[in-house]
Amino acid sequence: MPREIFTFRKKIVLTFSYILFLVALVLSSYYLNLNETSQRYLVKVLEVPENFIENISQEFKEYESLKKANEKSELNAFISHFEEYALERASNIDANFDEFKDKPLGGIPIAHKDIFCTDGKKTTCASKMLENFIPPYESTVTKNCNDAGSIMIGKTNMDEFAMGSSNETSFFGPVKNPWSQSLVPGGSSGGSAACIAADITTISTGTDTGGSIRQPAALCGITGLKPTYGLVSRWGMIAFCSSMDQAGPLARDAFACSALLNAMASYDNKDSTCSKREPIDYEKGLKKDFGKLKIGVLKGIENLGISQEVLNAYESTKRKYLFQ
C-alpha cells in the first residue's frame, strides 16, 4: 500500500476516534453531570491533546449545577446562591488540577443545608431572626467538604431552625417536591433532598434529629443517612436538640452517600460529643458481600390512614424484595 494512502487512512481513523470521544464526552457530561475538572481528568487519562476540547468546555457550562439551580428556582430549594464563589473555586481547581485530582470530592458541586455556619457567607437557618447573620467562622462539616475538594454552590432551604417535617415552616417559603410541586419534599432537610431529586447536584448535606434526613430522602426518592451520634462533628451546626442532632449525607445513591460521609466524618476536639474512632472507608465497605439480609416488615399499616397509592407502592416493594 502506498505510504500516502496509509497516512491518509490513519488520519481518518484518528479523526473518527476523536469524534467518537467527543460524543462520549458530551453524553457523559449530560447524563453524569461531570464538571469541567472531571472532563480534564478524562482528557489526561486518555491522553487527548489539551487544546482538543479547550473550546468545547464552554458548551458544558449550560449543564452545570448553577444553571440548573436558576432554571428550577420555582422549587425554592435554595436560600442563598454563591455563583461567583463557585465559579472562582472551579476555576482555581482547574488551574491546580494536579493538586485536586486525587481529592475524594474534587470539583464536585455540593449544596449545604443552611444550618451550617459558613465563614463570611450568610447562614439563616431559614429564620427571620438570622436573615442577615454572617458567621465569622466555618463549621467543621463544611470545612471538611471544602478540604475534600467540593464546590459549594449555595445553601439550601429548610424548616425554620430545623423544626418541621414538611419544609413548610421556612421564613423564605416552602420547598416543593421535584416529582410533583403539589407535594412536600419532607423536612427539615427538604431543600437538600429536593436539590438532588431535581438533578441540581449529586450530593448535599443535611441534619437529622428525629428523621430530618431520612424522611425527605424517602419522599424525594434519593438516599439519605443519619450517621451514628458523634461520628460527624456538630461544631458550627446550629443546634435544635444537641443530644440528638447529627449531620449526615444525602445523595443520588448509596455510593455517593458513602463518599460524602467519608469526607464529613472526622474527630473534632471542638465538639466534646465527637468520638475518636479508627478511620473507616464507607465507600469501600459497600463492595463487600453482606450475604442474606433481614428486612423488617410493618404490620397493620393499612389501618394508619395511609393513602391507597402509598400502600400499593409499599406492597409492590415488599413483594419485590421478600419473594425473590
N, C-alpha and C positions, 0 to 999 in steps of 0.2 A: 504494500500500500504506500503510495507517495507520502512523504513526510508532511506536505502541506495539507492534504486531506485529513491525515491523522490529527494534526494540530487543530484544524478547524472543528473536527468532531469532538475533540477534547474540550474545546472552548464551549461548544454547545452543551455538552454534558455538565460542565461546571456551572454554566449559566442556569440550566434547568434545575440543578441541585440547589442553587441559591434561591431560585424562585420557590421551590418546594419548602425550603427552610423558612422563607419569608411568610408563606401562607400558614405554616405550622406555628410560627411566632405570633402572628395576628390572632389565630384561633385560640392559642393558649392564653394570650393576654386577655382576650374577651371572656373566655369561659372560666379561667382560673384566677382572673383578677390580678395578674402579675404586675408588679410595679416596674419602674424603669431600672432599678437596681437589679432585679431578678432577670430582666431582659439582658442586661450587660453581662450577668453571670452566665447566661446561656451562650452568649457570644464568646465569652472567654473559654468556656468548656469546649465548645465546638470549633474553636479557633477560626471563626469567621472574622475577616478584617473589620476592625472597629468602625471605620467610616462607612461600612456597608449599610448599617442601619442608623447612622448618625442623624440623617434627615427624616427617618421614619419614626424615630422616638416621639416626636411631637404629636404624631397621629394617635398614639396610645393614650395621651393625656385626657382625651374625651371620655375614656372609660375609667378614669381614675375615681377614687373614693370621693374626692372633693366635689366633683361634678355630680355624682350620684346623690350626694347629700343635698345639694341645691335643688336637683330635679325632684327629689322626694320630700321636699320641705313640708308638704301637707300632712305628713305623718307626725310632725312636731317631735321628732326623736331627739333633737339637739337643743340645748340651751345656749351653748357657745360654740362658735366656729373659729378655728385657728388656721385659716387658709394660708396666710402669709408665712406663719411659723412653719407649717407643714411643708410648704414648697421650699423654704430655705433649708430645712433639715434634709429633705430629699436630695436637694442639690449638693449639700455637704456630704451625704452618704455616697452619692455618685462620684464626687470628686475624690473621695477617700475610699474607693471600693475595696482595696486590699485590707483595710482596717475593719470593714464591716461585713465582709463576705462570709465569715465564719460565725458571726453572732447569731444566736437562735431565732431572733425576730428581726434580723437585718432588713431594713427597707419595707417592713410590713405595716400598712396603715392600721391604727388602733383607735378606738373610741373609749374614753374613760367615763364612768358614772360620775356625775357632778357632786360626788360626796367626798372625793379625794382632793386634798389640797394640792394645788399646783403653783409653784413659786412664780409670782408675777402675772398669773393668769386667773381670771375670775373663777370663784368657787361659790356657788349659791345654795347648794343642797335643795334646790327648787323652792326656795323660800323668799318672800318679800324682804324678810329681815336681813338676808345676806345678799341681796340683789347686786350690791356693788363691792362685795368683800373680795379683796385680792390678797391671798396669803403671802407671807414673807418667807415661806419655806415649802419644801417638796415632800409629799407623802412618800413613804418607803415603797409602796406598790408602784406608783408612777415612776419613781426613780429607777426601780429595778427594771421596769419595762423600757425606759429610756436607755439604760445601760445595755439592755439586750438588743438594742438597735431599732426598736419600733418607732413609728412616726405618728404622733398624736394629731388627729385631725379635728378633734372637738371634744366637748363634754356633753354627756347625754342627759336627757330629761328623766325625771324620777318622781315618785311620790314625795311630797314635802317632808324633809327630814327622815325619809325612808319609812314613813308611817302610812302604809297603804298597800293594797294588793291588786290594784287595777290601773295605776298610774293616772288617776283622775284628780288627785289632790294637789298637783303641782301648781304653784303660783303662775307658772308660764303656760298653763293649759294642759289638757290631757294628751297623751300619746295614743296614736291609732295603730291598730294591728295591720301590718302589711298584707296579710292574707285577706282581710276584709276590714275596711275602715269603719264598719259599723260595730266591730268587736274591740274589746280592750286587749292590750298586749300582756296584761298581768303586771305585777309590781312587787316590790318597789323599783326593781331594775328594768322597768319596761322599755325605757329608751335604748338601753344597751342591747336588749333582746331584739327589739324592732329593727335596730340598726343592722344587725346580722341577717335577720329574716328578709330585709329589703335589699340585701346584697350590697350594702354600702361599705361595710368592712367584713373581714372574715373572723375577726376576734374583737372582744371588748371586755371590760372589767365590770364587775358588779359587787354588791354586798348582799349577804344573806343572814337574817336574824331568825326568821321563822318560815322561810320559804322564798325569800325575795330574789333569789337567782333561779331556783329550781322551778318555781311556778311560772314565771314569764318565759323561761326556756321551753317549758311544756306547751304553753299557749301559743308560742311563736314557731314551734316545730324545729327548735335548734337543740344544742347540747349545753347544759349548764351544770356546774358542780359547786357545792358548798364544801370546802376543804375542812379537815379536822381542825378544831379550835386550836389556835396557837401556831399553826403551820405557816400562816401568812401574817405579816406584821400589820397591826392596826394603827401604827404611827401615821398621823396626818389624815386619818379617815374620821370624818365627823361621826360622833357616836349616836346610836339610838339606844341600844341596850348592851353595855360594854361586856357583860359576861356571856353574851350570845352572838354578838356581831362577828362576822368573818367575811373577809374579802375573798372573791373567787372568780374564776374564768367563765366566759360564755364564748361559744364558737360554733362553727358550722357542724363540726363532728368531733368525735372523741379524741382523735389525734391532734387536731388543732387546739382543743381544750387542754390536753396534757402538755403541749408545747408551751402554752401560755402559763400554765401552772408552774412549769419548770422555772420560768422567768420570775414569777411573782413570789414564789416561796423562798424564804431565807430567814435565818436567825437575825434578830434585831434587838440590840440591848436597849434601844429607846422604848421598846414595848415590853413591860415586865411580864406579860402573859405569853410572850413568844417563846416557843420551846426549842431547845437545842436538839437537833436530830442529825443522823447520818444522811448525807445527800442521797436523794433518790431520783433516778431518771424516769419520770412518769410516762413519757412517750415510749421509751424502750420497753417499759413494763406492759404496754398494751399488746406487744407482739408475742408474749408467752401464751402457752396453751393453758386455758383455765379449766379444761375438762368439762364435766357436766355441771351446770349451774342450776340452782333452785330459784324459781320465780314465785314470789308471793302473789296470791290472788285474793282480792277483796270480795267478800260475800255479802249479798244483800244490798248492793249499791243501787239496785233498781228502786229501792224504797226511799232514796235520799233526795228525790226531786230533780234528778239529773235528766236533761233533755234526751229524747229518744235518739237523736242524731249522735250524741256523745256515747250513749250506751251501745249503739250499733258499732261505732268505731272501737270501743273497748272490747266488745265480744269478738270482733274481727281480729284484733291484735292478739287476743288470748288464744284463739284457735290457731293462729299462725305460729306462735311460739311454743304452745303446750302440746300440740299434736303433730309435730314434725317427725 
